[in-house]
């Protein structure tokens, strides 16, 4: 990710195989101590593969945002959902649908 954003200080705190709820549980260790201005969350595919409903994935995402914004109210959250690759193409719309319901005033960035 640092190569993608060379003008920015990037700290990769991701861990493979995780679901969004894992990021909620570990936010105190993987996000909050760093006091970032922006958090980029790339997640959702493992959740859908685990047969969570899109509504549950969205609820977990909102829990993550709430946890971050409660501790760091000025921090913005960008969400990158499932990559549109052939192996998961049938899941893309399942994740995008709930995300489209976010109000534009949410302080989040849609990716």
C-alpha angles and dihedrals in degrees: 000000000000088000090054092052105032095164093056134070104245127192115189109211098163124126126198123249094022129135126216092260088060089059089052091052095047099037090106088062105030103036119011100058090059095054093213124193089215133025118197110201116193105184146112104092096090090046093055091043087055087058096251112155119248087246091057091047089051091047091051089049091052089050090054092049091047092051093049096042094046090058097031108026095179095050115109122215123214116194122204109187129199114330110247097244125145094252093060103023093116089058099051097083091045090062098036095053097069092040091059089064092067112114116242089236093061094103089236127121119228117218 
